[in-house]
């Protein structure tokens, strides 16, 4: 998003009725997959069902879910905490 201090993907969809008939529409739109911050591509491709157990969703009460993992799931002796996360918000204007 231009002029913001964070990265975002924005998609605007406009539906225009070009016929003379009045149309009543129901539209369903959504993401095919939400990826938590800190998840390596290896886990998404090879261990996608396993990595789901590590993922958390917070902030549901405010209708802006925050997707994150608490620690890096890579197998190593030290625990590496992940502080970041991703969120998704949809709206109609």
Secondary structure, DSSP 8 states (H G I E B T S, - for coil): -TT-SS------------SSS----------S----TT--HHHHHHSHHHHHTTEEEE-GGGT--EEEESB--S--SS--B----EE------
